[in-house]
Amino acid sequence: MIESASKVDATRFDDALLFQAVMDNMADSIYFKDRNCRLVKVSQKMVLSLGLKSPDELIGKTDIELFGEDFGSKTRIEDLRVMETGEPIIGLVEFRSENNGDGIWTSTTKLPLRDAEGNIYGLLGITREINDLKRVENDLQFLATHDVLTSLPNRFLLFDRLDQAIYRAQRSGSLIAVLFVDLDDFKTINDTFGHAAGDLILVQIANQLQKNVRDQDTVARIGGDEFIVVMESIENENEAIQIAQRIVQDINKGINLYPIKPQLTVSIGISLFPEHGITSSKLMGCADDAMYRAKTVKNTYEIFEPENNNPFTN
């Protein structure tokens, strides 16, 4: 039979014991610091997360002693700000490098501790490891900005990089080339060998394109069998032409569909900044127009010609 509330014996519920039970069983690291940013009390979770055996190994230590000058000095500034202003820090995301080369992402809340008169004498910190959460966040970010099949930048990331390249080119006076690369008659590949084989070829084409361009160039897939190459900081159009010629000549070198080895060709359109446009959309439109002119011949490249007066590139 359950006793009434008036008969409950609360004398055994010592505040210090209850506090220690909370400290020792929390999944987060909990710690208290004095006004000199020295640890005065820590939870068992914090001891274990740092690979130590006893809280005594942490008491009296500062973050500089525990984590080094770079990270420790930054946290000291944050701690002092909390204790001097009385303003808490909620959910501060930080990255800390480990001695073994790994790193830990954490989310930390820091609260000022006040005595009966309202004077701040220290702070309470609560830190949660968020490596898994950060990994999911990075994965989602990658999926949002990259093509799922080839892992190349997608249209969204391409335009962002092209915008940034234009900004830098405007400041430095350098040139940019945009190459619109389209596989010829790729539908025949899918119809003949199946979409699984077609997907494999697209991945191999993506790898081959990356081999044929410079390290600083961007290769993106914007859909279907269409790829874009952005060449930043070139001196003249001949550099873009050389890359286009190399792509046309070598496009089949990366294809391995054993025992079948289909022969593919590509059509490439080239536009140049600032000659053909000073915005991402204009450069893409001009390269697209030049690519369609190359399609009339196939297995070649064309440089945009403004006299075509294509309404989609104006």
NORVEN-V498463 format. One line per field, one symbol per residue. phi: phi as a letter, one per 20 degrees, with the letter a starting at -180 (. if undefined). A space follows every 50 residues. Layout:
phi = ???
This chain:
phi = .fffffdfeefeefgfffffffgedffefcbccefemefdbcefffgffe mddbgffdgnedfffednfffffffffffffffeemefddmfeccceefe nfccecccdccfddefeneedrbddccdfcgfffffffffffffdcfffd mfgegffgffffgfffgffffemedcdddedcfelfgffffednffffff fffffgfffffedffeeddcddplddccddddleeafffffffffffffd gefeeccgeecfddccdcdccceegdrccfffffffffffffffffdmlb cbegdgfflffede
